Amino acid sequence: MELEAVSSSEDETQKILAMNLSHAENLIEAKKLKTPRMVKVVTVLLTNAREEKIKSEADLIESEKFADLVIIGMNGDTFLGVKQDVVEKTGMLDFDSDIQSFYLEGIKAKNIGSISHKLHLSIKHKSKVKRNYNSANLCDKWGRCDDNLLKINVISSIAANCDKNVCEYNEIIELDLSDELLKNSMNSGMSIQYNYKNKSNKVKVSTAYLMGYLKVAK
């Protein structure tokens, strides 16, 4: 019975959305449904649909800004996305934080037209030792990461301003990403977990960033 009710609620939601009314008018239609439970469930679904539409419209507008910042190579076969900087808190103190900087780069194969991509990532942190990143995983929007380990290329790990306790490290990593994967992730964004020892960092590439980059890198 529960499954039937949920399925029916989704059907009623789609019927109301197909009427192309305002959100306020949609809620009025929902109140006409047969049971209080149906009204409640459909109201939630309608509200979720409205929020998703608002976010989608905002992402589309923001993606234009990211598209304008993509640098195209002279021959039209390389694409360089704008760098994004993110501060990730790792502890209670002000200096307990990582600075993540990332950007996408695409290269179009000559005579074939297919594009391969790299996600370039720099992680700056204060630690006693370097982290020795060894792999990555793709994660969904709920933060669940799959078991398929992705191979990464650690470019460098540079230590500076060392004292007897810590150094300031800048670890630079590259990750190969297929054109198909980026396009499949375009409407939801990407979350990538980079692993070291028994810990990890998550890097989030927004929907708007992917949309803007892929508008140009094609």
N, C-alpha and C positions, 0 to 999 in steps of 0.2 A: 504493500500500500504506500509506503514511504517513497519508493522509487517512482511510482506512478504520479504522486503528488508533485515531486520535483520536476519530472518531465513535463507535466501539464503546466506548471508555473513558467517554465522556460518557453513553452509554446505560446502562452498568453502574453508573455513579455514581448516576444517577437511580433505578435499580432499588433500590439499597441505601438511598438516602434515603427512598424510598417505604415502607420497612419501619418507619420511625419509631423507630429504635433510638438508643441513646446514641452519642456520638462514638467512644468506645472500642469499642463493639460494631460500629460501622460499619467501623472499621479491621480488626477480626477478619474480617468478611465480605470485605473487600478482599483479604486474604491468601489467600483460597480461590480467587482467580481463576487463570486458566490459565498466564499467563506472568509472569516477573518485571517486564517492562516494563509490562504491564497493571496489576499490583499497584502499581507506583510511580506511574503516572499517576493512577490512581483515588484513591490515598491523598492525592495533592496536591489533587485536585479536591474530595475530601471535607473536607480541612482548610480549603480556601478557602471552601467552603459554610458550614462551622462559624463561621469568622471573620466572614463576611457576616451570618450570623444574629445573632451576638453584637452586632455593630455596629448592626444594625437594631433590636434590642431596646433598646440603650442610647440610640439616637436617639429612639425612641418615648418613653422616660422623660424625656429632656431636653426634648423638644418640649413636654411639658406645662408645664414651667417657663416656656418662651418664650410659650406661649399665655396663661398667667395674667398676663403682663406687657403684653400688647397692650391699648392704650387705645382704647375704642370711643367715637365721638362721641355727643352727646346724642340725635341723631336716628337713630343706628344706621347712618349712611351714610358714616362715615369711620373708618379704622383706622390706628393708629400703633404700629408695632413698636418694641421696646426697642432702644436704641442699643447698638452693639457697638464696642469699642475694640480695635485691633490695632496692635502695634508691629512695624514691618518694618525690619530692618537693611539699610542701603544702603552701608556701608563698614566699615572696620576700627576706627575710633574710636567711643567711646561715644556721641558726639552725632551720628554718621552714621546717622540713623534717621528714618523717617517714622512719624507717628502717624495711623493711619486710623480714622475714626469713621463708621459707617454705620447706617442704619435704613431699613426699608420703610414706605411710607405707601400706603394704598389709599383710593380714593374710589368709592362706588357711585353709578352714574347714576340719577337719579330717573326713575320710571315704566318704566325698562328693566331694572334689576337687574344689569346688567353692571358689573364692577369694573375700574378701571384702576389701575396701581400705579406708584410712583416709588421708585427707590433713591436716597436722599440720602447723599452722600459728602462728608466733609471730610478733606483731607490736609494735615497740618502738617509743614513741613520747613524746614531751614536752607539757604539757597541765595543765590547772588549775584543771581539774577533769578527772576521767576516762571516757571512751567513752560509756561503756555499749552496746557493740555490741549485736544485737538481732536476726539477720537473714542474709541470703545470697541469691543471685540470680545468675543464669547462664546468661552470655552475649555472643553475637555473635562477629565475628571478626570486625564488624563495630561499636561495643560499645553499641549496643542495648541490654538491659537486659529484660528477660521475667518477667511475673508477678507471677510466681510460687515461693513462698518464701521457701527456704530450711532451715531446722532446724539446728542450730549450737550448739556446746557444748563449753561454755566459761570455760576454765580450771582454769585460774587465771588472776588477774589484780594487778600487783605489782608496788607500788610507791616507788621511791628512790630519794635521793638528792633533797629533797623539800626545797624551800625557800618560802617567803611570796607570791610569784606570781604563780609559777608553780612547778610541779614535773616531774620527768622522769618516764614515765609509760612503762611497758612491759606487753602487753595484749596477752594472749595465747588462741588460739581458735582451735577446731577440727571440721572438716566437713566430714561426711560419704559420700563416693562416690561409686557407683556400678561399677563392672567390665565392664558391658555393656556400661555405660556412658563414661568411660575412653577410651575404644576401639573405640567408635564412634567419640571421639574427637581427636584421635591420629593423624590424618592427618591435623588438623586445629589448634591444641592447645586448651587450655581452658582459659576463662576469667571469673573470679568469683567476684561479687560485694558483699562486706561485709558491712552491714548497721548498723548505730547507729544514733539515734535521726533523724535529717533530712539530715544527711550527709552519706558518704560512702567511702570505699577504694576499688580499684580494684586490684586483684592479677592475674597475667598472668602466666600460666604454658605453656611453649613453646612446640611446636610440637616435637622438638628433645628430650626434657626432657621426654615427655610422651612415645615416641617411645622407648627410651633407657630403661626406667623403665619397660615397658610392655614386652620387649624382655626377661627380667629375671623373672618378677612377673607373672608367668603363670603355 
